[in-house]
Amino acid sequence: MKQFQDLFCVAMNIAILLSNAIAAPQDLHLLPMPAHVSLETGRVAIDSAFTVQLSGCSDPRLPRALDRLFQRMEAGTGIPFASQPIAGPDIKSATMKIHCGGPGEAVQSIMANESYQLEVTDQGVRLTAPSPIGVLRGIETFLQLIVLDQQSFFVPFVKIEDKPRFRWRGLLVDVSRHWEPPEVIRRNLDAMAAVKMNVFHWHLSDDQGFRVESRVFPKLHQKGSDGKYYTQAEVQEIVAYARDRGIRVIPEFDVPAHSTSWLAAYPELASAPGPYEIERSWGVFEPCMDPTKETTYSFLDSFIAEMAHLFPDKYFHIGGDEVNEKQWNASARIRAFKARHHFKDNRDLQAYFTRRLRQILNKHGKKVMGWDEILHPDLPKSVVVQIWRRQPAIDDVARRGYAGILSYGYYLDAMRPASFHYDVDPLGKKAENLTAEETARILGGEACMWAEFVNSDNIESRIWPRTAAIAERLWSPSGLTDARNMYRRLEYLDQELELMGLRQHFNNLEMLQRMAGSQDIAPLIRLSNLLIPTGNGVRQRTRKYSSLTPLNRMVDAASPESSAALQFDDLVKSVLSDRSHAAEATQQVRKTLTNWRENEFRVKPLLESSFLLEEIQPINKMVAELCSKGLQALDYIESNQKAPEAWQKETADLLSLAEKPQAEMLPAITASIKRLAEGVR
Amino acid sequence: MKQFQDLFCVAMNIAILLSNAIAAPQDLHLLPMPAHVSLETGRVAIDSAFTVQLSGCSDPRLPRALDRLFQRMEAGTGIPFASQPIAGPDIKSATMKIHCGGPGEAVQSIMANESYQLEVTDQGVRLTAPSPIGVLRGIETFLQLIVLDQQSFFVPFVKIEDKPRFRWRGLLVDVSRHWEPPEVIRRNLDAMAAVKMNVFHWHLSDDQGFRVESRVFPKLHQKGSDGKYYTQAEVQEIVAYARDRGIRVIPEFDVPAHSTSWLAAYPELASAPGPYEIERSWGVFEPCMDPTKETTYSFLDSFIAEMAHLFPDKYFHIGGDEVNEKQWNASARIRAFKARHHFKDNRDLQAYFTRRLRQILNKHGKKVMGWDEILHPDLPKSVVVQIWRRQPAIDDVARRGYAGILSYGYYLDAMRPASFHYDVDPLGKKAENLTAEETARILGGEACMWAEFVNSDNIESRIWPRTAAIAERLWSPSGLTDARNMYRRLEYLDQELELMGLRQHFNNLEMLQRMAGSQDIAPLIRLSNLLIPTGNGVRQRTRKYSSLTPLNRMVDAASPESSAALQFDDLVKSVLSDRSHAAEATQQVRKTLTNWRENEFRVKPLLESSFLLEEIQPINKMVAELCSKGLQALDYIESNQKAPEAWQKETADLLSLAEKPQAEMLPAITASIKRLAEGVR
């Protein structure tokens, strides 16, 4: 669907971007790119005779993985494979032979071996892995190899040796600020598995909601969730679903701050007297647990005992971020406690809290993780630190002896392009001087989907496909940095995800339709492809939002990245630099800008007829003006004329105006128009 | 999505077809149209303050229906209603007050009262119904009333009194020839409820598959289904899901013929010695149960005892169609039995079988239904006859004293347009001379989705939105026959279904993408919108098909009806008859035909690059030639010239060629081009 959305915008992307032809490994539809790929001449046809043989170590996840393999091959080809039996190890004729070298872990750990070898030769397909997780990864690669041409569906002859660069490749989903139903979580797990991610970080509690059923403290979900929470049965199903896909589930219960929803249920945990209510707005709030009361720890001990059982993973995330010190400072009792313990400040007090909590978690067999605010001279080295701010840098954290996970630069709610995240490497330049031991402490990274402005309508479009770029950064060799090639493969991956049932484009179209009533939304799609939503920060400064504010406006629907604008920018670059194709590119840029400019009037009646669309009239006009300006620039460039100063001034004014958000969005083509305008001189 | 598909084809349909403006009842997005609607001036705004009050008779279905109401309002507006509480009867201020006058039936019957009154006034929304089913129907109408404009989402002031014309408004889904997973069934039930249909006729067994778990005779599902069957738990869930939506579930187990899948499990039931295997191809086959053995009846008695419990509805469908007489004629024992009983032919023998089966079903509390072949002088009047053939006509059946349900004219696999089915009225001209008593025997109708050529990829696009036209025929007053207005409302309904999660368009796009590999499918969408698949009959005559044949070609993906072609035909009519708009229409027809003709070359590279698309090269060329011919005709018409005879001959040849299926499809615009060509003379 993405495909034909783009058609409205850039009519000539067919041959450039996507074709069925495969001449080199980078033409394969692989994302993340495996460590070693060699493409050879030949193919194995995929038809209804396809069979699979499974040998080696047995693991109940593998037959289920093969069921999904058949289902996805059926979805991808239309050939009815679904009732295909799995051949026994004695049958020599199977198209695909899978060998699993060793058993899986009872609970998947950070040490799981995810490597595999995949060979497609005239002997058929051979997938070998030392563990069930490696088999799962290899199956995903195999599925991405299937293409079609004039003759058949097939996989090309390849030799692939693959293993991940980092062992922690995660996605955080905040289900507190807006809740997500289990099916949305499952779809995201499907997508994570497709790009070989292995950690689902489930941000389950925050000021705005407590999202897990607690049988020990039932008021937590009863009073803290508006009825929107996961039952324990649902949690177990999701944990099992993730495990089946080689994904660990790390729960996060954010304490001592970000805990208003707990306090709405149990105000006695707070540092100031209640009552409390679930927080509806966004920000950093005063309510904070009282780290000085023993009852706080006995409560957390009982709670963690319950949750430690529900979430089998070794790691347990306690948050620890953004403590607002007001309640602690205001309490005479807490001040006295600090004095008694010779704590010089609230950071010392939080360190005390973290230490106590770590003891409890260790007792229940868990390792502790927290956000970078938990760093403190007293913090035990066994605690894993997740870096979300510019400082401390991950290399500093590693030097100080802590295992670190990078999320700074991976915040999806910032609405940055995939290429921005792709450039962020946990072992970037700063880490070059680390010792091998220090380097090994950098475990990987996590994309973060904070949910101030996402609900089940738009969460998939905010996470996918952009997160695949992060997945590749964390899995593939560090030398792989060609963003253009990544984007090309991202288009394929985007299609693959849709076929798997993800709704990243479909839901966006539904949102546009909803804004337009029953009218034809084609011009609105075209406009939306030229608009980029602003990030979390800008939006919060622009308006007063709460968890009850409808997310039904263009800024909620427009994609975080415009592939139309991206392709357009490539064309503009050709106009300016690529002498051999400049004439053709100029013509295409002109045609595209003319179409976009004309769209202003096509979309206008829609904008005027809906209270939800009214606000985008100014930015619709702005886009058209940018197009006009681009066309004028093109005229000067083509005729090799110098632009008058007045024009240059006017253009500069327009471009600076275009950099100010309107209806919380920015035109996607401003940089390209600027490039054209600069090309005039 | 439909919307912007059409844009490719007919660029000017925006203002004509769909707008937000509502001036008369037919502008409302109601389908089926209620019996009485009056539109008044004023509105009730739909915003986050919306509340519902429920009073009167309590029924556990109603609170669940209100949950769905809130969910669908949330999906439709983006306003977070989902955690809205239902106001108690004492709260006077609710936006919507629902009163349920009486209790529901333990098992919904054919006599259920489905009427309701819905008033939207300055007092808010008031929905009153004598029964829970009426409330369900009224909620669907209310949801269809929600629109938006410059100010807000709202429902206009209306007064609606509504009740169905027929009490049997069904959809048959054949899950034997291709199985459908439970979620597909649920989506179809959602859609049925949206158009107020009340019978889900579940065709559960046939030669190609036996689809229900039987605990009494487990070999039925084990050997008869390839593992694709509904567990009893799944059946119970689906029956409950349907009941929640006011839909009865009628199981059909087709006997004595169409029963190869039974015989694969229990060959001793057959009229000739086994062994048998599940039938893979389509047609009428020889295997048939032996009606002369007492063991056949004891088997069926035990089986029906089990199924009677699983399917609580009073009615039970025994099939009875298309008995192939070969096995009966070949068996000396059966011939002797017939002689002994003085049966003059096999019809007498089948009547004996039906009589015995009726006794069994009656014993288990069921009423019998069967296809029209069961009609026989000995058939008891209590048996309901479903008419699928041209003869017997439904009025004859009613005259003979039987209750009848019409399916002749409602076969969805025939790939006829919605308007064709809309014209078929169970109480058509032939029924005019019936007495009131005879008329009352005509219970209604059932759309039939036979599954030779549908699987879960395309079933939704074959059923929806066309079936809504049948739903309106069966619900709304007989005088409502304006197909053009029906089509307009059908577009809205189509959008509503998508918002509910139906996949009638989304799946088709996925199928196109699959055929094109990863290429841009925009030109392919445009072509597919100009192609109509041939029906079941033509396809079976064209190729050898089986249940293992992939349904992954254009004929499987293209929609049964082209709204682009439909709108184009309207324009052509304007060119030829509507003097006042002829010039404008001519211009639009020219532009459209030019675009379509140009598409031939845009789509060509795709067709050449995929083995699945190769076969449509000739019909792609044919479409372009039809467009050229149409443009030439337009030239003659505009210049008021007579066309040379050679041109006329050439045109006639082309048009007759276009009426022959190519790749099992027909161009959607042939009739319009013919119309233009005839306009030349």
Interface residues (C-beta under 8 A of the other chain):
Chain A: M1 Q3 F4 D6 L7 N13 I14 L17 L18 S19 N20 H29 S48 A75 G76 T77 G78 I79 P80 A82 S83 V147 L148 D149 Q150 Q151 S152 D226 G227 K228 N455 D457 E491 Y492 Q495 E498 L499 F506 L509 E510 M511 Q513 R514 G517 S518 Q519 D520 I521 A522 I525 S547 L548 P550 L551 N552 D556 P605 E608 S609 S610 F611 L612 E614
Chain B: M1 Q3 F4 D6 L7 N13 I14 L17 L18 S19 N20 H29 S48 A75 G76 T77 G78 I79 P80 A82 S83 V147 L148 D149 Q150 Q151 S152 D226 G227 K228 N455 D457 E491 Y492 Q495 E498 L499 F506 L509 E510 M511 Q513 R514 G517 S518 Q519 D520 I521 A522 I525 S547 L548 P550 L551 N552 D556 P605 E608 S609 S610 F611 L612 E614
